[in-house]
Amino acid sequence: MEAYLDNSATTRCEKQVADLVTTVMLKDYGNPSSMHKKGMEAEQYVKESSRQIAKTLKVKEKEIIFTSGGTESDNQALLGVALANQRAGKHIITTQVEHAAIHAPLAVLEEAGFEVTKLPVGRDGVICLDQLAEELREDTILVSIMHVNNEVGSIQPIEEAAKLVKERAPKAYFHVDAIQSYGKFKVSPKQMGVDLLSVSGHKIHGPKGVGFLYVNEKVKIKPIIFGGGQQSGMRSGTENVPGIAGLGLACQMAYENLAEKQKHLFKLKERFCRGLLELEDVKINGTWQETAPQIVSGSFVGVRSEVLLHALEDKQIYVSAGSACSSNKPSPSKTLLAMKVPKEELVSTIRFSFSHHTTWEELEYTLQVLREVLPTLRRYTRH
């Protein structure tokens, strides 16, 4: 039996999405900037995708910028806003548990003279709103907070944070990395008070290499990619029409029967977590009843993450030792360090992540294999 439990790293593309991508690549392959019929047909795919995505967010179509994925969306948001608003201030606030796609561009901005404040989190992986309130200043121009953490599934209080930002730093824009929450929760930027929002296609059963950034039309932002002036000059380069078409359809499909999908995921997660906690020396990171339904972070004390990962792989169970998006080289998780997870648990953590295609049979099989391999691996480690 195969159990794919690494859906926070990437998801299997929906067949309808893959079929559409193939059609665009082989049949409707025009350049959307071309003025002939083929070009106009390609342009229609881009417009339709903007419409599909805007509908899920309840925003305007012109507020969607297509990118190469989550990393570019995050970089565009941070660098673009910082460069466009630096005369108003150079203070930026984020958290200690963000993805590398946030921390890396912020490091570049720090080198350029910006000041970055990183909010700590508790053992539940969630920020303290009082600390955010204390750090907001007159010269704060940008706040970037992840909605759902990609490693432990902790959910940040986005709406409450947005209110504080508007009250205490009215010149600041609020960016949210929604890469692990979009398609799993209802996400409405205008209702939530969010100015910019990042999404990646391959996390929601769409193609790899494509994503989008929502940018409220009132946001002052500069492009970071220059050239032919596509997408109103905000993101030059010939649009990835097959990917964009697939992304739009994947976004539309993600929000079909969302309540049923959520219920399925929460039910799977509860049963799986209870099964894990019946095993000896297993801890679950974060408050699992209050985290996102598709992510479970478990520490298997006495067995190193990489060892357990490969033992499960031998049984065709695919999981992650932390975030697969940063690199394939083992390194201490910044998220778990920020949560003050003890070292013996830190080095033995595995992330299981589900999709609406995940079945209980897959999880039951995983628990069965864990019962079999953990005692053996622990004996081997202790010797």
C-alpha positions in Angstrom: 0.0 0.0 0.0 1.2 3.6 -0.7 0.4 6.4 1.7 1.3 9.9 0.5 1.3 12.2 3.6 3.5 15.1 2.4 0.8 17.3 0.9 2.2 20.4 2.5 5.3 19.9 0.4 3.2 19.4 -2.8 -0.1 17.9 -3.9 -1.0 15.6 -6.7 -2.4 17.7 -9.6 -6.2 17.2 -10.1 -6.8 15.3 -13.4 -9.1 18.1 -14.8 -6.3 20.6 -14.1 -3.6 18.5 -15.8 -5.9 17.9 -18.8 -6.5 21.7 -19.1 -2.7 22.4 -18.8 -2.1 19.8 -21.6 -4.7 21.4 -23.8 -3.2 24.9 -23.5 0.3 23.6 -24.1 -0.6 21.5 -27.2 -3.5 23.4 -28.7 -4.0 26.9 -27.4 -0.3 27.7 -27.2 -0.3 31.3 -28.3 1.6 34.2 -26.6 -1.0 36.3 -24.8 0.8 39.5 -26.0 0.4 38.5 -29.6 -2.4 40.4 -31.5 -3.6 37.5 -33.7 -6.2 34.9 -32.9 -3.9 32.5 -31.1 -2.6 35.3 -28.9 -6.2 36.4 -28.0 -7.2 32.8 -27.2 -4.2 32.6 -24.8 -5.1 35.9 -23.2 -8.6 34.7 -22.5 -7.2 31.9 -20.3 -5.3 34.5 -18.3 -8.4 36.6 -17.9 -10.5 33.6 -16.9 -8.0 32.5 -14.3 -8.1 36.1 -12.8 -11.9 35.8 -12.7 -11.9 32.4 -11.0 -9.3 33.4 -8.4 -10.9 36.8 -7.7 -14.3 35.1 -7.1 -12.8 32.8 -4.4 -11.3 35.9 -2.6 -14.2 38.3 -3.3 -11.7 40.8 -4.7 -11.3 42.6 -8.1 -9.7 40.7 -11.0 -7.1 43.5 -11.5 -5.8 42.9 -8.0 -4.4 39.5 -8.9 -0.7 39.3 -10.1 0.4 35.9 -11.4 3.9 34.7 -10.3 6.1 31.6 -10.5 4.8 30.5 -7.1 4.8 31.2 -3.3 8.4 32.3 -3.0 8.1 34.9 -5.8 4.7 36.1 -4.4 6.3 36.6 -0.9 9.4 38.3 -2.4 7.2 40.6 -4.6 5.1 41.6 -1.6 8.0 42.4 0.8 10.6 43.9 -1.6 8.0 45.7 -3.7 6.3 47.4 -0.7 9.5 48.2 1.1 11.1 49.8 -2.0 7.9 51.8 -2.7 7.3 53.1 0.8 10.8 53.6 2.3 10.4 57.3 2.6 7.5 56.7 5.0 9.7 54.5 7.2 12.0 51.5 7.3 10.5 49.4 10.0 9.0 45.9 9.2 7.4 43.4 11.5 7.2 39.6 11.0 7.4 36.5 13.2 10.0 34.0 14.1 8.1 31.1 12.4 7.8 32.4 8.9 8.9 30.4 5.8 12.3 31.0 4.3 10.6 32.9 1.4 9.8 35.6 4.0 13.0 35.5 6.1 15.4 35.6 3.1 14.1 38.8 1.4 13.8 40.5 4.8 17.5 39.7 5.4 18.2 41.5 2.1 16.2 44.5 3.2 18.1 44.5 6.5 21.3 44.8 4.6 19.8 47.7 2.7 19.1 49.6 6.0 15.6 48.4 7.0 14.9 47.4 10.6 13.1 44.0 11.0 11.3 43.0 14.2 10.6 39.2 14.5 7.8 38.4 17.0 8.3 35.4 19.2 5.6 32.6 19.6 4.4 30.5 22.4 4.6 26.7 22.7 1.4 26.7 20.5 3.3 28.4 17.7 1.0 31.5 17.9 2.1 35.1 18.4 1.0 37.3 21.3 -1.2 40.2 20.0 -0.1 42.4 22.9 3.5 42.1 21.7 2.5 43.0 18.2 0.8 46.1 19.6 3.9 47.1 21.4 6.1 46.7 18.4 4.0 48.7 16.0 5.4 52.2 15.4 4.8 55.4 13.4 7.6 54.3 11.0 6.3 50.7 10.5 5.5 50.3 6.8 4.9 46.6 6.5 3.7 43.7 8.7 4.0 40.1 7.3 2.4 37.3 9.2 1.8 33.7 8.0 -1.8 32.5 8.3 -1.1 28.7 8.7 2.3 27.5 9.7 3.7 25.0 7.1 5.4 22.8 9.7 3.0 22.6 12.7 -0.2 24.0 11.4 -0.6 26.8 14.0 -3.1 29.4 13.0 -2.3 33.1 13.5 -5.0 35.6 14.6 -5.0 37.4 11.3 -8.1 39.5 11.6 -7.2 40.7 15.1 -3.6 41.5 14.0 -4.9 43.5 11.0 -7.1 45.7 13.3 -4.0 46.5 15.4 -2.0 47.3 12.4 -4.6 49.7 11.1 -5.1 51.3 14.5 -1.5 51.7 15.6 0.5 52.0 12.3 -1.9 53.5 9.7 0.8 53.8 7.1 1.7 50.1 7.3 0.5 47.5 4.8 -0.4 44.0 6.1 0.9 41.0 4.1 -0.2 37.4 4.7 1.4 34.2 3.5 -1.7 32.1 2.9 0.1 29.3 1.1 -1.0 26.7 3.6 -4.4 28.1 4.3 -5.9 29.1 0.9 -8.1 26.3 -0.3 -8.4 24.9 3.3 -10.2 27.9 4.8 -12.4 30.7 3.5 -9.9 33.5 2.8 -11.4 37.0 2.3 -8.6 39.7 2.3 -10.9 42.7 2.4 -13.0 41.3 5.3 -9.8 40.2 7.1 -8.1 43.5 6.7 -5.3 42.1 4.5 -3.6 44.2 1.9 -1.4 41.6 0.2 -1.8 37.8 0.1 0.4 35.0 -1.3 -0.7 31.7 -2.8 1.1 28.8 -4.5 -0.6 26.5 -7.1 1.0 23.2 -6.3 -0.3 23.3 -2.7 -3.9 23.2 -3.9 -3.7 20.4 -6.5 -2.6 22.8 -9.2 0.6 22.9 -11.3 4.1 23.6 -9.9 5.8 26.8 -11.0 2.8 29.1 -10.7 1.1 31.1 -8.0 -0.4 34.6 -7.4 -0.2 37.6 -5.2 -3.3 39.5 -4.3 -2.5 43.2 -4.0 -5.2 45.7 -2.9 -5.5 48.3 -5.6 -4.7 51.0 -3.0 -1.3 49.5 -2.1 1.8 51.4 -3.2 4.1 48.7 -4.6 7.0 48.5 -7.1 7.7 45.6 -9.4 10.9 43.5 -8.9 10.9 41.9 -12.3 11.4 44.2 -15.3 11.0 43.8 -19.1 8.1 43.9 -21.5 5.6 45.4 -19.1 3.2 42.4 -18.9 0.5 42.4 -16.1 0.3 46.2 -16.1 4.0 46.4 -15.6 3.9 44.7 -12.3 5.4 41.4 -13.4 7.2 41.4 -16.8 7.8 38.3 -18.8 5.5 36.2 -21.0 2.8 34.7 -18.9 2.9 31.0 -18.1 -0.5 30.5 -19.7 -0.7 26.7 -19.2 0.2 27.1 -15.5 -2.1 30.1 -15.1 -5.0 28.3 -16.7 -4.5 25.3 -14.4 -4.1 27.5 -11.4 -7.4 29.2 -12.0 -9.2 25.9 -12.3 -7.4 24.4 -9.2 -8.5 27.5 -7.2 -12.1 27.1 -8.3 -12.1 23.4 -7.5 -10.4 24.0 -4.1 -13.5 25.9 -3.0 -16.1 23.5 -4.2 -17.7 21.6 -1.3 -15.2 23.2 1.1 -17.2 22.5 4.2 -17.2 18.7 3.4 -13.5 18.7 2.7 -12.8 20.5 6.0 -15.0 18.0 7.9 -13.2 15.1 6.3 -9.7 16.5 7.1 -10.6 17.3 10.8 -12.0 13.8 11.3 -8.9 12.2 9.8 -6.6 14.4 11.9 -8.4 13.7 15.2 -8.3 9.9 14.7 -4.7 10.0 13.5 -3.6 12.2 16.5 -5.3 9.9 19.0 -3.6 7.0 17.3 -0.2 8.7 17.5 -0.6 9.5 21.2 -1.3 5.9 22.0 2.3 5.1 20.9 5.2 5.2 23.4 7.2 8.5 23.6 5.3 10.4 20.9 4.6 14.1 21.3 2.4 16.3 19.1 3.8 19.8 18.5 1.3 22.6 19.0 -2.2 22.3 20.3 -3.5 19.8 17.7 -7.2 20.5 18.3 -6.7 24.2 17.4 -4.3 23.8 14.4 -5.1 23.5 10.7 -6.8 20.2 9.7 -4.2 19.1 7.2 -1.0 19.2 9.2 0.3 17.1 12.1 3.8 17.5 13.6 4.9 14.6 15.7 8.1 14.0 17.7 9.2 10.4 18.0 11.6 10.6 20.9 14.6 8.3 20.5 14.5 8.1 16.7 16.1 10.8 14.4 13.8 12.3 11.9 15.8 11.2 8.8 16.0 7.6 10.1 12.2 7.4 10.6 11.5 9.1 7.3 13.4 6.5 5.4 12.0 3.6 7.4 8.5 4.8 6.5 9.7 5.4 2.9 10.7 1.7 2.7 7.0 0.9 3.4 5.8 3.4 0.7 4.8 6.0 3.3 5.9 9.5 2.3 6.3 12.2 4.9 8.6 15.2 5.7 11.2 15.9 8.3 10.2 19.6 8.6 9.7 21.9 5.6 10.5 20.4 2.2 10.5 23.9 0.7 13.7 25.1 2.2 16.3 22.5 1.2 16.9 18.7 1.4 19.6 19.2 3.9 18.7 18.4 7.5 18.9 21.5 9.8 17.2 22.5 13.0 13.6 23.8 12.4 13.4 27.5 13.1 9.7 27.1 13.9 10.3 24.3 16.5 13.2 26.3 18.0 10.9 29.4 18.3 8.4 27.1 20.0 11.1 26.0 22.4 10.6 22.4 21.6 13.3 20.3 23.6 16.3 19.1 21.6 15.4 15.4 21.9 12.0 16.1 20.4 13.4 18.7 17.8 15.6 16.1 16.2 12.9 13.5 16.0 10.1 15.4 14.4 8.1 14.2 11.4 5.4 16.2 9.6 2.4 14.4 8.2 0.2 16.4 5.9 -3.1 15.4 4.3 -5.3 16.4 1.4 -9.0 15.8 0.8 -7.9 12.7 -1.2 -6.2 11.2 1.9 -8.1 8.1 3.3 -8.3 6.7 6.7 -6.9 3.4 5.3 -3.7 5.3 4.5 -3.5 6.7 8.1 -4.3 3.3 9.7 -1.6 1.7 7.6 0.9 4.4 8.8 0.0 3.9 12.4 0.4 0.1 12.0 3.9 0.6 10.4 4.9 3.0 13.2 3.9 0.4 15.8 6.2 -2.1 14.1 9.2 0.0 13.3 9.6 2.3 16.3 10.7 -0.3 18.9 13.3 -1.7 16.5 14.6 1.8 15.5 14.9 2.8 19.2 16.8 -0.3 20.1 19.2 0.3 17.2 19.6 4.0 18.2 20.4 3.2 21.8 23.0 0.7 20.8 
